[in-house]
Amino acid sequence: MSDEQANLRVGVGDQAVYIRIDGRANMHASVNFKDVVQLLRDKGHRRFVLDLTGCKLMDSTFLGVLARLGIDAASPASKTHDVSFELLNPNEHIQTLLDTLGVRQYFRVLQGQADARQQSTPMTAVDNPSPPADAATLARLSLDAHNTLIQMNARNAAKFQDVTEYLAAELKKLNPNTPDARNAAGARPPPDKPPAAQPPQDPPKVDEGG
């Protein structure tokens, strides 16, 4: 699986934060994306418009991270319950994922041109972190993302069982003494022969649209 990841550009306007995602929104890109959203959310911004016009593909890790942000925004008990996320021009593949994985209801999906406010808002490229996220961070992020998708829709458990078992085994191997690794490994028994760690990499490919 290619390591190509999305290019993120962010613009902070008077009415919203605009995040343009071009290329492939994958596990590696989700680290930057999550950090940017949480930083701006904590600064008081409440409306996020994700421009997906140039987003070719979104994998299950990125969607799980996005779904967690959407769930938190939709929960009345959450401190961020007044935050909203709008998805502008997701392609057919992304829309199919939203539907089949059961997360569309957490977002407002829009089609068409960006509004005048977005077009007039200066956009700044988000640099990749240096050094890049380590293998344990990526494994924990991806495991949390897939567990979110499973919690949202029980039918996702069968789709992501191999992925979560693999990630739990990798996390246990990389950080055997952390609570996250012990809890993750306890959720499902790891495979007899888990694949060797090759950081950083995407988890095994699964059929997410089935």
Secondary structure, DSSP 8 states (H G I E B T S, - for coil): ------EEEEEE-SS-EEEEEEEEE-HHHHHHHHHHHHHHHHTT--EEEEE-TTEEEE-HHHHHHHHHHHHHHH-TTSTTTT-EEEEES--HHHHHHHHHTT-GGGSEEE-S---HHHHHS--EE----SS---HHHHHHHHHHHHHHHHHH-TTHHHHHHHHHHHHHHHHHHHSTTSHHHHHHHHHS---SS-----SS-------TT-
